[in-house]
Amino acid sequence: MPDRGRVRRVTLRDIADQVGVTPSAVSMALADHPRIGADTRKAIQKAARELGYVPSSAARALRNQRAGTIALIVPTTATHVFGHSYFMHVLEGASSVANERDVQLLVSTNPDNEHGLAAYERVMRSHSADGAILTSAAIDDPTVERLIDSGLPVVMIGNFPYLSSAVTVGVDDRRASGAITDHLITAHGRTRLLHISGPLDHQTGIDRRDGFLDAVTRHGLEEDALIVEGDFGEESGVTAVQGLGDRKTAIDGVVAANDDMAFGVLRTLGVAGVAVPGDVSIAGFDDFGLARVTSPSLTTVRVPAQRLARLATERLFAIMAGVDGWQHHEESVQLVLRQSCGCQAPGMTTDEPAILNV
């Protein structure tokens, strides 16, 4: 006899995979939404019957009422969220679109690092939002799929290659990281490079690391390249350089996965008497403000985080209205070449960096 307690509940994703549509399309079809064509709706309803799908009370509630609120889900602590510039740009972009539509924006975070489900559960169980924007989820976070399967309209900021059916907006972090690394090599002759990655349980950390590896491999410099994992915090940039010990004088280029870590490198090398950019060229990633006020100013990759959030929020409202649109959208980035790599002389104003589109 099979153990009925172990039978997995059929989800919207199961139906979507069988029919070849998105979970959001399944949700709308099961609610007889007019935006879903008759043939597709019949195919979805047939698959639901065959698979034995039973709609949850949460899904029914979401279909039958409107909360007048959308959620920004960030599965980390509020201290982390409000202490990093990236999230401030995302919050500004999302809230501006919500305000234009006279809709509330609920920011859902985790109370601490031990309660990883709180940010999701607060939205899924309370029916407090009509749709959600998700950013900065770890690649091994199983709750992401639960959120998508719940039938709640969701748009994700970032790259999620393991979730092909999800609606996502992001940038090509791998290509951008490769481009800034290429610049240090070709424009400044750097051959012994260090990369300080972001957390490697997040796709952003992986992609920016892999872009660095692509570049050093293209130039035959992989044997002298070093990689140290950081956490996007300034102190992890400090720790990465201090951990090199005497080897820090052997590196001549640093590519950090964000500007905070690049600044940590900059001040640590300064204390050690290593000249930037004379002895070492440094590049960061993001350009959210810090890069313009350091001394020397930071060369970096400009990521349009506020625009990404606006696009994600606008797409979310379209999904909620049943309007078709893109499933995966990619924005371009720019290389912003300042003093820390050697592109600007110290006497130049920091408001006049060279800009290269990637």
Buried (B, 14 or more C-beta within 10 A) or exposed (E): EEEEEEEEEBBBBBBBBBBEBBBBBBBBBBBEBEEBEEEBBEBBBEBBEEEEBEBBEBBBEBBEEEBEBBBBBBBBBBEBBEEBBBBBBBBEBBBBBBEEEEBBBBBBBBEEEEEBBBBBBBBBEBBBBBBBBBBBBBBEBEBBBBBBBBBBBBBBBBBBEEBEBBBBBBBBBBBBBBBBBBBBBEEBEBBBBBBBBBBBEBBBBBBBBBBBBBBBEEBEBBEBBBBBBBBBBBEBBBBBBEEBEEEBBEBBBBBBBBBBBBBBBBBBBEEEEBEBBEEBBBBBBBBBEBBBEBEBBBBBBBBBBBEBBBBBBBBBBBBBEBEEEEBEBBBEBBBBBBBBBBBBEEEEEBEEBEEBEB
